[in-house]
Amino acid sequence: MARYGAVNTADRPARINGFSPPMTPNQQLFFVGNTVAFLFFYMLVGTVGWGGAPSTAPGLFHVLIAAHAAIAAVGFLCWLFVEMHDPSLPSLFGDCLPTTRKWTASKYVSEHRKPIEGLDHFCSWLNVAIARSNYVPFFVLTLCGVAQYLLQAAVSLLLLTLWHPTLAARTASDVDPGALAGHAAALICAVGSLGMGFPFSMLLAFHVTLIRTGESTYSYIQNAQKREYKARKARTAALSTAASEALETTALTKSELSEAEARYSFGSQPQDTPGGTPGGSRGTSASRGGGGGGESSSEAASNYSGAYSDSGGGGGFGAPSATLWDRSLSREGFADREAEVVEGVQPLEGLRIPSSDSRDLFGADHAEGHAESEPNRGAQSEESRGLEQV
């Protein structure tokens, strides 16, 4: 009893040749398709040449038909040998190949359940292994397929052009006086022959390349897989290097941002304000009045975190701190924090820059109002003394 997971091949009979059952769908399609194409071509040519060769270039017609028949016969014989011969057995065709490793190394074929000398590949269209003993007829079959379908396409196009009068005269009828059926048949034969010949042409070009490079189909596939693996590995290494560089750049950027945040955070070291003496530390009250001394500013100015400072010795209203703008430009996240701070500041519209006299932070208007209120306070004092005496 086979263990679990093992492939059970006891019920599958070993293949001996291409005709061993079961036949694959590709094998059936190959046989039916080539047979239909061959019969359709000769039905068309037989209809046209039934009364003799065309009057125009009759010798060319005979040469092309004879060449096509010979090529088709050789191809059919090669196909028959490949299908009927056991590839594990030697043949006279195997003696035509050199004794290189490509044609002498044996490889196990699961479909035949035995090693086969000089294995090239297993052909699903013929349902048999192509190896040393049958490679030559296989290659000739491919070559005949290309030549056969090229000749079929050429004859069909000549029937539509050079031999068009003969085609129209011999395919016309009372039902179809214009011979449309004959023209359609020739066109279908030309297009179908080109379509059938294209796979044969690609296969022939591939095996010519293999012969030139000294590779087999299996070795070519293995080498292609190795090259693809190396290319994929190189791409993976390049992506890994790029990802590492991106992570290093991201870490550096985060480090720089953290350093900037620590530098411009609230409560950092005091910095000079443009246009005055070094201001107080951030988060503390700004200086007022001459000489940098005086009483503390209002709560709004304190919340503004030293953004504005009086000029030293002059008692004037200092320019905005450059640190504030540098901090807002250093990182987008600081914009929200600055907005919260600025919300507590009273509007500064209408303020005038005070001169170097004794006017305080709130401007000349406040100083004038203060001066105007002195006489009133003097008058009130005199009235108060008079009342006390009474």
C-alpha positions as CSV (number, residue, x, y, z in Angstrom):
1,M,0.0,0.0,0.0
2,A,1.4,3.4,-1.0
3,R,2.1,5.8,1.8
4,Y,0.0,8.9,2.1
5,G,1.0,11.7,-0.2
6,A,2.9,9.5,-2.6
7,V,2.1,9.5,-6.3
8,N,0.5,6.2,-7.3
9,T,1.6,5.3,-10.8
10,A,0.6,1.7,-10.6
11,D,-2.7,2.3,-12.4
12,R,-1.1,4.3,-15.2
13,P,0.4,2.1,-17.9
14,A,3.8,2.9,-19.2
15,R,3.9,4.4,-22.7
16,I,5.7,2.5,-25.4
17,N,5.2,4.8,-28.3
18,G,3.0,7.7,-29.4
19,F,0.1,5.4,-30.2
20,S,0.0,3.9,-26.7
21,P,-3.3,4.9,-25.0
22,P,-4.5,7.3,-23.8
23,M,-4.2,9.9,-26.5
24,T,-3.8,13.5,-25.2
25,P,-6.0,16.3,-26.5
26,N,-3.0,18.0,-28.1
27,Q,-2.2,14.8,-30.0
28,Q,-5.7,14.5,-31.3
29,L,-5.8,18.2,-32.3
30,F,-2.5,17.8,-34.1
31,F,-3.7,14.8,-36.1
32,V,-7.2,16.2,-36.9
33,G,-6.0,19.7,-37.7
34,N,-3.3,18.6,-40.2
35,T,-5.5,16.1,-41.8
36,V,-8.3,18.6,-42.4
37,A,-5.9,21.2,-43.7
38,F,-4.4,18.7,-46.2
39,L,-7.7,17.5,-47.5
40,F,-9.2,21.0,-47.8
41,F,-6.2,22.1,-49.9
42,Y,-6.4,19.2,-52.3
43,M,-10.1,19.5,-52.7
44,L,-9.6,23.2,-53.8
45,V,-6.7,22.3,-56.1
46,G,-8.5,19.3,-57.5
47,T,-11.6,21.5,-58.3
48,V,-9.5,24.0,-60.1
49,G,-7.2,21.5,-61.9
50,W,-9.9,19.0,-62.8
51,G,-10.1,20.2,-66.4
52,G,-6.4,20.7,-66.7
53,A,-3.8,23.1,-65.5
54,P,-4.6,26.9,-65.6
55,S,-3.8,28.4,-69.0
56,T,-1.5,30.9,-67.3
57,A,1.8,29.4,-66.2
58,P,0.7,25.8,-66.2
59,G,4.2,24.5,-65.5
60,L,4.4,26.4,-62.3
61,F,1.1,24.9,-61.1
62,H,2.4,21.4,-61.7
63,V,5.7,22.0,-60.0
64,L,4.1,23.5,-56.9
65,I,1.6,20.7,-56.6
66,A,4.2,18.0,-57.0
67,A,6.5,19.6,-54.5
68,H,3.7,19.9,-52.0
69,A,2.7,16.3,-52.4
70,A,6.3,15.1,-52.0
71,I,6.9,17.2,-48.9
72,A,3.6,16.1,-47.4
73,A,4.5,12.5,-48.0
74,V,7.9,12.8,-46.3
75,G,6.3,14.6,-43.4
76,F,3.7,11.9,-43.0
77,L,6.3,9.1,-43.0
78,C,8.4,11.0,-40.4
79,W,5.3,11.5,-38.2
80,L,4.4,7.8,-38.6
81,F,7.9,6.7,-37.5
82,V,8.0,9.0,-34.5
83,E,4.6,7.8,-33.3
84,M,5.3,4.1,-33.8
85,H,8.9,3.8,-32.6
86,D,9.9,3.2,-29.0
87,P,12.3,6.0,-28.2
88,S,14.2,3.9,-25.7
89,L,15.3,1.5,-28.6
90,P,18.2,2.5,-30.9
91,S,17.5,3.3,-34.6
92,L,19.5,4.1,-37.7
93,F,18.6,7.8,-37.2
94,G,20.4,7.7,-33.9
95,D,23.7,6.8,-35.7
96,C,23.4,10.1,-37.6
97,L,24.0,12.2,-34.4
98,P,27.3,12.8,-32.7
99,T,28.4,11.0,-29.6
100,T,28.3,14.1,-27.3
101,R,26.9,14.2,-23.8
102,K,23.7,15.7,-25.2
103,W,23.0,12.6,-27.2
104,T,24.5,10.0,-25.0
105,A,23.3,11.0,-21.5
106,S,20.2,9.0,-20.3
107,K,17.4,10.7,-18.4
108,Y,14.4,9.1,-16.8
109,V,11.0,9.8,-18.4
110,S,8.0,9.3,-16.1
111,E,5.6,8.8,-19.0
112,H,7.6,5.8,-20.3
113,R,8.8,4.8,-16.8
114,K,12.4,4.1,-18.0
115,P,15.5,6.1,-18.8
116,I,16.0,7.1,-22.4
117,E,19.3,7.9,-24.1
118,G,19.8,11.3,-25.5
119,L,16.5,12.7,-24.3
120,D,15.6,16.1,-25.7
121,H,12.0,16.6,-24.4
122,F,8.6,14.9,-24.2
123,C,6.3,16.2,-26.9
124,S,2.7,16.5,-25.8
125,W,1.6,17.0,-29.5
126,L,3.0,13.6,-30.5
127,N,2.6,12.1,-27.0
128,V,6.0,10.5,-27.1
129,A,9.5,11.3,-25.9
130,I,11.9,12.9,-28.5
131,A,15.3,11.4,-28.0
132,R,18.4,10.3,-29.9
133,S,16.6,7.5,-31.8
134,N,13.8,9.7,-33.2
135,Y,15.1,13.2,-33.1
136,V,16.1,13.3,-36.8
137,P,12.6,12.3,-38.1
138,F,11.1,14.8,-35.6
139,F,13.3,17.6,-37.0
140,V,12.5,16.6,-40.6
141,L,8.8,16.5,-39.7
142,T,9.0,20.1,-38.4
143,L,10.9,21.2,-41.5
144,C,8.3,19.5,-43.8
145,G,5.4,21.2,-41.8
146,V,6.9,24.6,-42.5
147,A,7.4,23.9,-46.2
148,Q,4.1,22.3,-46.7
149,Y,2.0,25.1,-45.2
150,L,4.1,27.8,-47.0
151,L,3.4,26.1,-50.3
152,Q,-0.3,25.8,-49.5
153,A,-0.5,29.5,-48.8
154,A,1.4,30.4,-51.9
155,V,-0.8,28.2,-54.2
156,S,-4.0,29.7,-52.6
157,L,-2.8,33.2,-53.2
158,L,-1.9,32.4,-56.8
159,L,-5.4,31.1,-57.3
160,L,-6.7,34.5,-56.2
161,T,-4.4,36.5,-58.4
162,L,-2.5,34.8,-61.3
163,W,-5.0,32.0,-61.8
164,H,-8.1,34.0,-60.9
165,P,-9.8,33.5,-64.3
166,T,-9.4,29.7,-64.1
167,L,-10.7,29.7,-60.5
168,A,-13.8,31.8,-61.4
169,A,-14.6,29.7,-64.5
170,R,-14.3,26.3,-62.8
171,T,-16.0,27.1,-59.5
172,A,-18.9,29.1,-60.9
173,S,-22.4,27.6,-61.0
174,D,-26.0,28.5,-61.6
175,V,-26.4,29.2,-57.9
176,D,-23.1,31.1,-57.6
177,P,-22.3,32.6,-61.0
178,G,-19.7,34.9,-59.5
179,A,-17.8,32.0,-58.0
180,L,-17.8,33.6,-54.5
181,A,-17.6,30.1,-52.9
182,G,-14.4,29.4,-54.8
183,H,-12.8,32.7,-53.8
184,A,-13.8,32.3,-50.2
185,A,-12.3,28.7,-50.1
186,A,-9.0,30.0,-51.6
187,L,-8.9,32.8,-49.0
188,I,-9.7,30.5,-46.1
189,C,-7.0,28.0,-47.3
190,A,-4.4,30.8,-47.5
191,V,-5.2,32.2,-44.0
192,G,-5.5,28.8,-42.5
193,S,-2.2,27.6,-44.0
194,L,-0.4,30.6,-42.6
195,G,-1.9,30.0,-39.2
196,M,-0.9,26.3,-39.2
197,G,2.6,27.1,-40.5
198,F,3.4,29.7,-37.8
199,P,3.8,27.2,-34.9
200,F,5.9,24.9,-37.1
201,S,8.1,27.9,-38.0
202,M,8.6,28.8,-34.4
203,L,9.4,25.2,-33.5
204,L,11.9,25.0,-36.3
205,A,13.7,28.2,-35.3
206,F,13.9,27.0,-31.7
207,H,15.5,23.7,-32.6
208,V,17.9,25.3,-35.0
209,T,19.0,27.5,-32.1
210,L,19.4,24.4,-29.9
211,I,21.6,22.7,-32.5
212,R,23.7,25.8,-32.9
213,T,24.2,26.1,-29.1
214,G,24.6,22.4,-28.4
215,E,21.7,22.4,-25.9
216,S,18.7,20.1,-25.5
217,T,15.3,21.4,-24.8
218,Y,15.5,20.3,-21.1
219,S,18.9,21.9,-20.6
220,Y,17.7,25.1,-22.3
221,I,14.7,25.2,-19.9
222,Q,17.0,24.5,-16.9
223,N,19.5,27.2,-17.9
224,A,16.6,29.7,-18.5
225,Q,15.3,28.9,-15.0
226,K,18.8,29.4,-13.5
227,R,19.1,32.7,-15.3
228,E,15.7,33.8,-14.2
229,Y,16.6,32.8,-10.6
230,K,19.8,34.8,-10.7
231,A,18.0,37.8,-12.1
232,R,15.3,37.6,-9.5
233,K,17.9,37.2,-6.8
234,A,19.7,40.3,-8.1
235,R,16.4,42.3,-8.2
236,T,15.7,41.2,-4.6
237,A,19.2,42.3,-3.5
238,A,18.7,45.6,-5.2
239,L,15.3,46.1,-3.5
240,S,16.8,45.2,-0.2
241,T,19.6,47.6,-0.5
242,A,17.2,50.4,-1.6
243,A,15.0,49.6,1.4
244,S,17.9,49.7,3.8
245,E,19.0,53.1,2.4
246,A,15.4,54.3,2.7
247,L,15.3,53.2,6.4
248,E,18.6,54.9,7.1
249,T,17.4,58.1,5.5
250,T,14.1,57.9,7.5
251,A,16.0,57.3,10.7
252,L,18.3,60.2,10.0
253,T,15.3,62.4,9.2
254,K,13.6,61.4,12.4
255,S,16.8,62.1,14.3
256,E,17.0,65.6,12.7
257,L,13.4,66.3,13.5
258,S,13.8,65.2,17.1
259,E,16.8,67.4,17.4
260,A,14.9,70.3,15.9
261,E,11.9,69.7,18.2
262,A,14.2,69.6,21.2
263,R,15.9,72.8,20.0
264,Y,12.7,74.8,19.4
265,S,10.5,73.2,22.1
266,F,9.0,75.5,24.8
267,G,11.3,76.0,27.7
268,S,14.5,75.9,25.7
269,Q,17.6,78.1,26.3
270,P,17.2,81.9,25.8
271,Q,18.1,83.2,22.4
272,D,18.8,86.7,21.1
273,T,16.0,88.6,19.5
274,P,16.8,90.5,16.3
275,G,17.0,94.2,17.2
276,G,17.6,94.0,21.0
277,T,19.5,92.4,23.9
278,P,19.1,88.7,24.7
279,G,15.6,88.2,25.7
280,G,14.3,86.2,28.6
281,S,13.8,82.4,28.5
282,R,10.9,81.1,26.6
283,G,7.8,80.6,28.6
284,T,8.8,83.5,30.9
285,S,7.5,87.1,30.9
286,A,9.1,89.5,28.4
287,S,11.0,92.5,29.6
288,R,9.5,95.9,29.6
289,G,10.8,99.4,29.8
290,G,14.3,100.8,29.6
291,G,17.3,98.9,30.7
292,G,15.6,95.5,30.2
293,G,14.0,95.7,33.6
294,G,10.5,96.5,34.7
295,E,7.3,94.7,35.6
296,S,6.2,91.4,33.9
297,S,4.1,91.6,30.7
298,S,0.5,90.5,30.5
299,E,-0.6,86.8,30.4
300,A,-1.1,87.1,26.6
301,A,2.5,88.2,26.0
302,S,3.7,85.4,28.4
303,N,1.7,82.8,26.4
304,Y,3.3,84.1,23.3
305,S,6.5,82.6,24.7
306,G,8.9,85.4,24.2
307,A,8.1,85.9,20.6
308,Y,8.3,89.6,21.1
309,S,10.8,91.4,23.3
310,D,11.5,95.0,24.3
311,S,14.7,96.4,22.9
312,G,17.4,96.6,25.5
313,G,18.0,100.0,27.1
314,G,15.5,101.7,25.0
315,G,12.3,100.2,26.4
316,G,10.8,100.0,22.9
317,F,8.7,97.3,21.3
318,G,11.1,94.7,19.8
319,A,10.9,93.0,16.4
320,P,9.4,89.5,16.2
321,S,11.8,86.8,17.2
322,A,13.3,84.9,14.2
323,T,13.2,81.8,16.3
324,L,9.4,81.7,16.1
325,W,9.4,81.7,12.3
326,D,12.3,79.1,12.1
327,R,10.3,76.9,14.5
328,S,7.1,77.2,12.5
329,L,9.0,76.3,9.2
330,S,11.1,73.5,10.6
331,R,8.2,71.1,10.9
332,E,4.6,71.1,9.8
333,G,3.5,69.7,13.2
334,F,4.6,72.9,15.0
335,A,2.1,74.9,13.1
336,D,-0.8,73.6,15.2
337,R,1.1,74.3,18.4
338,E,1.9,77.8,17.3
339,A,-1.8,78.4,16.4
340,E,-2.8,77.4,19.9
341,V,-0.4,79.9,21.4
342,V,-1.3,82.7,19.1
343,E,-5.0,82.3,19.9
344,G,-4.3,83.8,23.4
345,V,-2.6,86.9,22.0
346,Q,-4.6,90.1,21.8
347,P,-4.9,91.6,18.3
348,L,-1.9,93.8,17.5
349,E,-3.6,95.9,14.9
350,G,-3.4,99.7,15.3
351,L,-0.4,99.6,17.6
352,R,2.4,102.0,16.8
353,I,6.1,101.4,17.5
354,P,6.9,103.6,20.6
355,S,9.9,105.9,20.7
356,S,12.8,105.7,23.1
357,D,11.0,107.8,25.8
358,S,9.3,106.4,28.9
359,R,6.3,105.0,27.1
360,D,5.5,101.4,27.9
361,L,4.5,98.4,25.9
362,F,1.1,99.6,25.1
363,G,2.1,102.5,22.9
364,A,2.0,106.3,22.8
365,D,-1.8,106.5,23.1
366,H,-1.7,104.9,26.5
367,A,1.0,107.3,27.6
368,E,-1.0,110.3,26.5
369,G,-4.0,109.0,28.3
370,H,-1.9,108.6,31.4
371,A,-0.6,112.1,31.2
372,E,-4.2,113.5,30.7
373,S,-5.4,111.7,33.8
374,E,-2.8,113.4,36.1
375,P,-4.6,116.7,36.5
376,N,-7.9,114.9,37.3
377,R,-6.2,113.0,40.0
378,G,-4.7,116.2,41.4
379,A,-8.1,117.9,41.5
380,Q,-9.7,114.9,43.2
381,S,-6.9,115.0,45.9
382,E,-7.7,118.7,46.7
383,E,-11.4,118.0,47.0
384,S,-10.6,115.1,49.3
385,R,-8.5,117.4,51.6
386,G,-11.3,120.0,51.6
387,L,-13.9,117.4,52.7
388,E,-11.6,116.2,55.5
389,Q,-11.2,119.7,56.9
390,V,-15.0,120.2,56.9
